[in-house]
Amino acid sequence: MIGLFNETVVNLFLGIGGILVLATIVAILLGLRHRGNDSATLKNLNQRIGAWWIMAIGLAVTLLIGETAVIVLFLVLSFLALREFLTIAPTHRSDHKTLVWLVYIIPLINYWFLWEHWYGAFSVLIPVYAFLFLPIRNALVGDTDNFLQRAALIQWALMVCVYAISHVPAIMQLPVMMDVGRQTAEGAPLGSGGAEGALLMLFLVVVVQLSDVFQYIWGKTLGKHPVAPKVSPNKTWEGLVGGVLTATAIGAGLWWITPFTWWQAALLAFVSCLMGFFGGLVMSSIKRDRGVKDFGATIAGHGGIMDRLDSLSFAAPVFFHLVRFFFTT
């Protein structure tokens, strides 16, 4: 085994690569068919396929290197997500010292605890200690103008951009917790989740991302009834039902890469995809409130980092704790 790769991980990435190759060929054929026609939909499709290639290759490379590389990858993604979030958020000059803790110190400690497999410390650092410390730090500055709004914004940014997103690599440690006598995996050796942990993480990423893709496809082809028209008119009930059920079926079909039965895999995929949809809806509400289309322009065709991770930020913590609660000994 090299890094977190074994034969099953290789086969899964070959399958993902095959799907992307097929999607690329379809996009090329559509481009030839509509040559000279400046189609916004076709341009967006090509951008999305290109972004999926980058994300798939990036994840494969870090898994090939090992768990440390995956954790560093998500630390960088959390940093970029925080930067995007704070760019559109109304903060004061007096918040700057607090923002140093928010952006540069607390995320490093959070991911260090994750790297050390200190689950207890990882689970309480942000929702308990950082939650209490950050408003104290802001109060010491003495600026009470919109204090509650500013404090809530800082707390929300940390929770969604760091704590929630860091649950994606945390999933790699779940197989250790599922072993008999390793209930908490405190201090377990680095990489002890192995390929099983990588597969569990990939299971979540694949079903949630495919749910987004199929929601887009079903919504474009059949969508007529918006779920929340004032928030995101493009998110329809037809897209939601079609996308979630399609991804749930795929999740059931991928049961063999997980420690679950087919119906358990289907149920976890269903809940994860549903939470992913709500994550996108909440982030759309934030963007609508701030008057922006995307959080950023880091990824062509996808907007910013948070535009790509909005679904996973809601799905990953729920998936992690459902598995930990029901499947660990």
N, C-alpha and C positions, 0 to 999 in steps of 0.2 A: 504494500500500500504506500503510495506517495502522497504526502500531505494528508488531506482528508478524502482522497480518492480511493475507491475500490471499483470492482467491475460494475456494480450496480450504479454508482455515481457516474462512471464513464458512459454507461448505456443511457442514463437519463439525459446527460448533456448531448449525446449523439441524437437523441430524440428531439431535444430542444433545437439543436442545430439543424436537423432535417426540416422542422416546421419553419424555421427562419429562412432556410434556403428556398422552400416552397413559396413562402410569402414574398421573398425577393423576386422570384421568377414571375409570380402573378403581377407584382407591381411593375416589372419591366414590360410585360406583355400589355398591361393596361396603358402604360406610357406610350408604347408603339402604336396602340390602337387609337389613342387620342392625341397623337403627335400634333403639336402646334396649338392644342387647346389648353389654355392656362387654367387648369382645374385646381381649385383650392383644396378640394377633398383628396385628389391624387397627390398633391404636394405634401399634404399633412400625413398621408399614408406612408409615403417614402421617408419622411422625417421620423415617423414613429418606428418604422422597421429598422432604420439606421440606429436609433436610440436603443432598441431592444438588442441589437447586435452588440453594441458597446456594453450594455449592462450584463448580458450573458457572458461575454468574454471576460469582463472585469471580475464577476463573481467566480467564474471557473479558475481564473489565475490565482485569486486569493485562496480559494479552497485547495488548489494544488500546492501552494506554499504552506498553508497550515492555519490553525485556529488564530494565532496571533495576527496574521495578515487580514483575516476576516474582521476581527475586532478593530484593528486600525482602520480598515475601510469604513466601517460604520461610525467610528469616531470622527473621521473626516466628513462623512455625510451629515452627521449631527451638527458639526461646526458650520458647514455650508448652509444647512437648514436654519440654524439659529441666525446666521447673518442675513438670510433672506427675510426671515420673520421680523427681525428688528428693523430692517430697511423700510418696511411698510407700517411699522408700529410707531405710535406717538410716544417717544420717551423724551425726558428732559436732560439738560446738561448735567443736572445734579445727580442723575442716575448713573453716570459713567463709571464711578468706582464700583457700584453694585454690578454693572454690566461686565466688568472685568472678571468678577467671580462667576457670573452667569455663563460667560462664553469660554473663558480660558482655564478656570480652575475646577469648578464642580464637574463639568463633563469628563475631564481627565481622571478625576478621582472615581467617578462612576464607572468608567470603562476599565480603570485599573482594578477595581473590585471584581468586575466581571472577568477580567483576564486571570486574576488570582483564584477564581471560582469561590469567592466569598459571597455566597448567595444572600446570607442574612444581611450583610452590610450593603450589598447592592440593592436589596429590596426596600431598605428604609432610608438610604442616604438622601435621595431627592424628595420623596413624599413626606418625610418627617423633618430631618435636620436642615436641608436646604430650604424647605418650605418655611421654617421658622427663622432661619438665619437671614435670608435675603430681605424681608421687610424690616428686620431689625437694623440691618446695614443701611437701608434707605432712610429709616427714621432718624438715624444718627446724623444724617446730613442736614435735617431740619426743614426740608422743602415739603410742605404739606399740600401744595397745589395739585389737585387731581391725584392725591396719594393712593387712594383705593384703586383707581383705574390703572395707574402705573404699576402698582404692586401685583395686581391680578394679571396684567399683561406679562410681566416678568415670570410669574409662576407658571402661567399657561405655556409660554415659550419653552421653558425648561422641561415641563412635563411632556409635551408632545414632541419636541425636537430632539430631546436627549433620552429621557426615561422611557418613553413609549418606543422609540426607534431602537434603543439598545436591547429591547426584548427580542429582536430578530436574531442577533448572534447568540443571545442567551439560550435560545432554543437548542443550540448545539450541545448544551450541557444536560439536557433533559434525559438522554439515555443513561447517564451516570446516576441521576436521581431515581431512575426506574429500576436500577439493579437492586437486588436484595441486600439490605444492610447499608445502602448508600442513600438514605432518604434525603439528605440535604446537599450532598456533594461538596460540603465545605472543605476547601483546600485540596480538592481532587487534582491530580496531575494535569498539566496543560495538555489539551488534545485528547483527554481521556474519553470524550464523547465519540471520537473517531468518525468513521464514515457514516455510522448510524445517526450521529448528531447532524452531520452535513445533510443527509437525506431528509431528516425531519424538518430542517430549516428550508430546504429546497421544496419540500411538499407544500409548506405554507406559501412561500414566495410564488411558486408556479400557479397554484389554484387561485390565489388572490389576484395576481396579475392577469391571468386568463379570464377571470371574472370581469375585470375592467375592460379587457379586449372585447369579450362577447356582449357586455352591456352596450358598448359602443356600436357593435355590429347589429345587434337586435334593435337597438334604439334607432339607428339610421334606416333600417329596413321596415320596421313595424311600429316604431314609436309614435304615439299620438297623444298620450295622456301624461303630462308632467307630474312627477311626484311632488315637487315643491317649485312651482313655476316662478315665484318671486326670487328664489335662491339660484336655481339652475334649471332653466327651461329645457335643456337638452337631456336631463336625467328623467327618463320616462318609466312608467310602471312596466311597459312591455320590455324595455331594456333591462330593468332591474330583475324581473322574473326570469326572462330568458337567459341573461348573463349568469345569475346566481345558480339557476338549475343546471345550466350547461357545465359550469365550473364544478358544481357539486358532483355531477356524474363523472367528470374527469377525476376528481378527488377520490371517488369510490374506486375508479379503475386503477388508481395509483396506490391502493392499499398495500401492495406488495413491497413498497419501499419504506413502509412504516411498521411500527409494532402493533398496529391496530387491525381489527377485522374490517371487511369492506364497509359494513354499515357504520362502524365507528368512524372510519375515515370520511365517509360521506357526511355524517353529522358534524364532525369538526370542520370539514370544508364548507358546509352550509353556513354555520355560525360565523366562520372567519370571513367568508365572502359577504355576508350580510353586514358584519361590522366594517368591512372594507368600504362598502357602499356608503355607510353612514359617515365614515371618516372623510370620504370625498365630499359629502354633502356639507359637513361642518366646515371643512376648509373652504368650500365655495362660499359659505355664509361669511367667513372672515374676509375673503377677497372682495365680496360684494360690499361689505361694510367699509373696506378701505378704498374701494373704487378702482381696483386693479383686476386685470384679466388673469395674470399668473403671478406666482410668488417671485419668479425670476426668469432668466433666459439661459440658464446653464446648459439645459439639454434641448437641442433643436427638436421641435415637434411636441415636446412635453412640458415646456416652461421651465420652472425651477426644480430644485431637489424635492421640495415639499409637494410640488404638483405630482411627482412620481411616487413619493412615499406616503402620501396622505392615507391611502387605503391600508398600507401595512402598519402605519402608526396606530391605528385603531384595532387592527386584526391581531397583531403580534402579541400584545400583552394578554388579550383574552385567550388566545390559543395556548400561550405558555402556561397560564394558570389553570386552564381547564385540564390540560395534560398533566400538570404537576399534581392537581387535586385528585383526579380520578385514576391516574395510571402509575403513580409512584407508590412505593410500599412504605 
